[in-house]
């Protein structure tokens, strides 16, 4: 690596240039993810139905977001090591592996929706909407996974703007589609069908656009034959991606159980669906809070991947600490702002009951502490994963997520023990984030990550 390139990777300006389009892309993905609930706010049962359906859909999608990030790690490290042959083999391996696995999961979402939504104790008033949304929007999951995989290829090649522009098109298409199709299908009292169709169409179009960009900008042939015969690339992809993807899957599975606790809280409070919707709206605000952190940590992965491939561990350590400090400040500012504005924001979501607004205020107060822990976790987990130290953060996350966040939700939030309601659920999740933050800081400072070098492994 030239000294000029080393200085460029070390500069904050370079990482900021990478971060901005990723941030815009994530913001747009968030809009797509939650525009369905926001534009259906006049049908509160439908909002709850979408929330319950998305618990499982998002579990699958987030697994593949992490799995796709494994390809970013490998491609950037091979770039840093100037191993062109192994770099090229990653594209076909990652694309077809994710496509085949996501196709199987898509069938599961579509055909098992009634079973898992009933197992979630989805409120009866919202069950039919949840099933319809799962079957229609869930059918497009495979296209979203393929799009996510292609987007990761673009990011690994510093083509963030192209991915961002695609998301702008998807968002416009999804919002316009919602406006048209919700009105059309509300005529037969099925607005949920319109919103689900709009989401599916936008995902399919997004995949087609990203495929065209990939072919034109990167041009590495996606060969199924290469996928079958390149067992080394598949082994490395699974080695990096499986633990991280397993951790993401575990986290999303824990969210399924936490949603079950929330549904119990709803039933305990005379089937007050709006109480359950507080979690939906608070989760939206939480995602906005850590959106920049997620973006800057992805940009960090691209930078430190190349640095690690070139053996520049001191530069990596400085970049991770710089990213951590920025992330803590960002999360604190947004979380505090949303706490101060919580009454106004939840009123916008059609929550007007004073008692419910008070509960929302408590939740957003706890959210401040939660986001401090989350800032540490996002940065250090992605740094550890990129270095090749993937098992430790995975095992730690699974242990504490289930023993603290899930069990704590039952104890603190559930109606049968302390009965603190939705704020109790948030306390348990905040405790989980804070404990893991301390553990990951210690792990990084131990320096064990320096012994890994994925670019040199067979």
Buried (B, 14 or more C-beta within 10 A) or exposed (E): BEEEBBEBBBEEEBBEBBBBBBBBBBBBBBBBBBBBBBBBBEBBBBBBBBBBBBBBBBBBBBBBBBBBBBBBBBBBBBBBBEBEEBBBBBBBBBBBBBBEBBBEBBBBBBEBBBEBBEEBBBBEBBBBBBBBBBBBBBBBBBBBBBBBBBBBBBBBBBBBBBBBBBBEBBBEBBBEBBEEBBEBBBEEEBBBBBBBBBBBBBBBBBBEBBBEBBEEEBEBEBBEEBBEBBEEBBEBBBBBBBBBBBBBBBBBBBBBBBBBBBBBBBBBBEEBBBBBBBBBBBBBBBBBBBBBBBBBBBBBBBBBBBBBBBBBBEBBBBBBBBBBEBBBEBBBEBBBBBBEEBBEBBEEBEBEEEEBBEBBBBBBBBBBBBBBBBBBBBBBBBBBBBBBBBBBBBBBBBBBBBEBBBBBBBBBBBBEEBEBBBBBBBBBBBBBBBBBBEBBBEBBEEEEBBEBBBBEEE
